Amino acid sequence: MTGYGVDLTGVSVRYGAERALDNVSLTIEPGTITGLLGPNASGKSTLLGLLASFRRPSAGRVFVGGADPFEDEQRMERICLAGEGGHLLQGSVREVLGLAARARPGWAADLAAEMIDHLEIPVRAIVPQLSRGKRSGLAAAIGLASRAELTMFDEVQLGMDAPTRGYFYERLLEDYIAHPRTIIIASHLIEEVERVLERVVVLDRGRVRIDGEVEQVVAEHSVGGVRAGLQEIVIDATRRTR
């Protein structure tokens, strides 16, 4: 397993008169961990939704693993999007895990069980009745245990406390090293997530502002003439468009 590559060419998404994505062209190499960063309403969730085939673009082309995911049902089995709070998950924890296991050909039952146990998520509990943190932990466990060729996390850390986030990053890196695939993490927690990233894409107002390897981005950008960390670079890049 090396993961699916991602190619977007001239992609736009419109909601009425508003452009959530505006002529985005982007390539993500297979087998990498990419951070998708930017402020609220920058287009991060919309972009991930396209890759997960939740909707079509208004214009442009979206390829995942060299094919249009919207037209390939089998490919969708190998693409997983885990969202903050696990708000799309219904039924009991046990039922949700069973559904995920049947839907994902690469499902790692041992990893899912280990994470559920560590996070103290009761398997008989009804998912919508869990706390936000537990729902996020469940979504993170399903995302990692899917071992999908393209695995995406959309702000999944926001419902977690600091120890849980640390555990999530640790398990993500461990499983990525053992089972390489393409991972995209959308997050506001830049200082935390930076340590697991190889590449970074910064979106603002539906456009790509920065795209490159983390080390290269940090080396090439400065704020006020002074070398800055990734968080300062992202803030500066998006502030200039306001």
FENRAQUI-V429273 format. One record per pair of residues at least 24 apart in sequence whose ideal C-beta (glycine too) atoms are under 10 Angstrom apart, sorted by the first residue. I is the first residue (numbers start at 1). J is the second residue. Records with the same first field share a line. If there is no record, write none. Layout:
BEGIN
I=J + J
END
This chain:
BEGIN
1=30 + 31 + 78 + 106 + 147 + 148 + 149 + 179 + 180 + 181 + 182
2=29 + 30 + 31 + 32 + 149 + 179 + 180 + 181 + 182
3=28 + 29 + 30 + 31 + 32 + 33 + 65 + 78 + 148 + 149 + 150 + 151 + 176 + 179 + 180 + 181 + 182 + 183
4=28 + 30 + 31 + 51 + 63 + 64 + 65 + 66 + 67 + 69 + 75 + 78 + 79 + 148 + 149 + 150 + 151 + 181 + 182
5=29 + 30 + 31 + 32 + 63 + 64 + 65 + 66 + 149 + 150 + 182
6=30 + 32 + 34 + 47 + 50 + 51 + 62 + 63 + 64 + 65 + 69 + 150 + 152 + 182 + 184
7=61 + 62 + 63 + 64 + 65 + 66
8=47 + 50 + 51 + 57 + 60 + 61 + 62 + 63 + 64 + 208
9=57 + 59 + 60 + 61 + 62 + 63
10=57 + 59 + 60 + 61
11=43 + 46 + 47 + 50 + 57 + 58 + 59 + 60 + 61 + 62 + 206
12=57 + 58 + 59 + 60 + 206
13=43 + 46 + 47 + 49 + 50 + 55 + 56 + 57 + 58 + 59 + 60 + 206
14=57 + 58 + 59 + 206
15=46 + 58
18=206
19=43 + 46 + 58 + 59 + 205 + 206 + 207
20=44 + 45 + 46 + 47 + 49 + 50 + 57 + 58 + 203 + 205 + 206
21=46 + 47 + 50 + 57 + 58 + 59 + 60 + 203 + 205 + 206 + 207 + 208
22=59 + 203 + 205 + 206 + 207 + 208
23=59 + 60 + 206 + 207 + 208
24=50 + 57 + 60 + 62 + 201 + 203 + 206 + 207 + 208
25=60 + 61 + 208 + 211
26=62 + 201 + 203 + 208 + 211
27=63 + 211
28=64 + 150 + 182 + 183 + 184 + 199 + 201 + 211
29=182 + 198 + 199
30=65 + 66 + 149 + 150 + 180 + 181 + 182
31=149 + 176 + 180 + 181 + 182 + 183 + 198
32=176 + 180 + 181 + 182 + 183 + 184 + 197 + 198 + 199 + 213
33=151 + 172 + 173 + 176 + 180 + 181 + 182 + 183 + 184 + 185 + 193 + 196 + 197 + 198 + 199 + 200 + 214
34=152 + 182 + 183 + 184 + 185 + 186 + 197 + 198 + 199 + 200 + 201 + 211 + 213 + 214
35=183 + 184 + 185 + 186 + 187 + 190 + 193 + 194 + 196 + 197 + 198 + 199 + 200 + 201 + 202 + 214 + 230 + 234
36=152 + 153 + 154 + 155 + 184 + 185 + 186 + 187 + 193 + 197 + 199 + 200 + 201 + 202 + 203
37=185 + 186 + 187 + 188 + 189 + 190 + 193 + 194 + 197 + 200 + 201 + 202 + 203 + 204 + 209 + 210 + 230 + 231 + 233 + 234 + 235 + 237 + 238
38=186 + 187 + 188 + 190 + 201 + 202 + 203 + 204 + 205 + 206 + 207 + 208 + 209 + 210 + 234 + 237 + 238
39=188 + 202 + 203 + 204 + 205 + 234 + 235 + 238 + 239 + 241 + 242
40=155 + 188
41=203 + 204 + 205 + 206
42=186 + 202 + 203 + 204 + 205 + 206 + 207 + 209 + 238 + 241
43=203 + 204 + 205 + 206 + 207 + 208
44=154 + 155 + 184 + 186 + 187 + 188 + 201 + 202 + 203 + 204 + 206
45=81 + 83 + 84 + 154 + 155 + 186
46=203 + 206
47=152 + 154 + 184 + 186 + 201 + 203 + 206 + 208
48=81 + 82 + 83 + 152 + 153 + 154 + 155 + 184 + 185 + 186
49=81 + 83 + 152 + 154
51=79 + 81 + 150 + 152 + 182 + 184
52=76 + 79 + 80 + 81 + 82 + 83 + 150 + 152 + 154
53=79 + 81
54=81
64=149 + 150 + 182
65=149 + 150 + 182
69=150
74=105
75=149 + 150
76=103 + 148
77=103 + 104 + 105 + 106 + 146 + 148 + 149
78=104 + 105 + 106 + 146 + 147 + 148 + 149 + 150 + 151 + 181
79=104 + 146 + 148 + 149 + 150 + 151 + 152 + 182
80=104 + 106 + 142 + 143 + 144 + 145 + 146 + 147 + 148 + 149 + 150 + 151 + 152 + 153 + 181 + 183
81=139 + 143 + 146 + 148 + 150 + 151 + 152 + 153 + 154 + 156 + 184 + 186
82=136 + 138 + 139 + 140 + 141 + 142 + 143 + 144 + 146 + 148 + 151 + 152 + 153 + 154 + 155 + 156 + 185
83=135 + 136 + 139 + 143 + 152 + 153 + 154 + 155 + 156 + 158 + 159 + 186
84=132 + 135 + 136 + 139 + 140 + 153 + 154 + 155 + 156 + 157 + 158 + 159 + 160 + 186 + 187
85=128 + 130 + 131 + 132 + 133 + 134 + 135 + 136 + 138 + 139 + 155 + 156 + 158 + 159
86=127 + 128 + 130 + 132 + 134 + 135 + 136 + 137 + 138 + 139 + 140 + 141 + 142 + 143 + 156 + 159
87=127 + 128 + 132 + 135 + 136 + 139 + 159
88=127 + 139
89=127 + 128 + 130 + 135 + 138 + 139 + 142
90=126 + 127 + 128
91=126 + 127 + 128
92=122 + 123 + 124 + 125 + 126 + 127 + 129
93=121 + 122 + 123 + 124 + 125 + 126 + 127 + 130 + 134 + 135 + 138 + 141
94=122 + 123 + 124 + 125
95=123 + 124 + 126 + 127
96=123 + 126 + 127 + 138 + 139 + 142
97=121 + 123 + 138 + 141 + 142 + 145
99=142
100=138 + 141 + 142 + 143 + 145 + 146
101=142 + 145 + 146
103=142 + 146
104=142 + 145 + 146 + 147 + 148
105=146 + 147 + 148 + 149
106=145 + 146 + 147 + 148 + 149 + 151 + 179 + 181
107=142 + 145 + 146 + 147 + 148
108=141 + 144 + 145 + 146 + 147 + 175 + 178 + 179
109=145
110=145
111=141 + 144 + 145 + 146 + 147 + 171 + 174 + 175 + 178 + 179
112=138 + 141 + 142 + 144 + 145 + 146
113=141 + 145
114=141 + 145 + 171
115=140 + 141 + 142 + 144 + 145 + 167 + 168 + 171 + 175
116=141 + 142 + 145
117=141
118=164 + 167 + 171
119=160 + 164 + 167 + 168
130=159
131=159
132=158 + 159 + 160
133=158 + 159 + 160 + 161 + 164 + 165
134=159 + 160 + 164
135=159 + 160
136=160 + 161 + 164 + 165 + 168
137=161 + 164 + 165 + 167 + 168
140=164 + 165 + 167 + 168 + 171 + 172
141=168 + 171
143=168 + 172 + 183 + 185
144=168 + 171 + 172 + 174 + 175 + 176 + 179 + 183
145=171 + 175
146=181
147=175 + 176 + 178 + 179 + 181
148=181 + 182 + 183
149=181 + 182
150=181 + 182 + 183 + 184
151=175 + 176 + 181 + 182 + 183 + 184 + 185
152=182 + 183 + 184 + 185 + 186
153=183 + 184 + 185 + 186 + 187 + 193
154=184 + 185 + 186 + 187
155=185 + 186 + 187 + 188 + 189
156=185 + 186 + 187
157=185 + 186 + 187 + 188 + 189 + 192 + 193
158=187 + 188 + 189
160=189
162=189 + 192
165=189 + 192 + 193
166=192
168=192 + 196
169=193 + 195 + 196
170=196
172=196
188=231 + 234
189=231
190=229 + 230 + 231 + 232 + 233 + 234 + 235
191=229 + 230 + 231 + 232
192=231
193=230
194=218 + 229 + 230 + 231 + 234
197=230
200=230 + 233 + 234
202=230 + 233 + 234 + 235 + 237 + 238
203=234 + 237 + 238
204=234 + 237 + 238 + 239 + 240 + 241 + 242
205=238 + 241 + 242
207=241
209=233 + 234 + 236 + 237 + 238 + 240 + 241
210=234 + 236 + 237 + 238
END
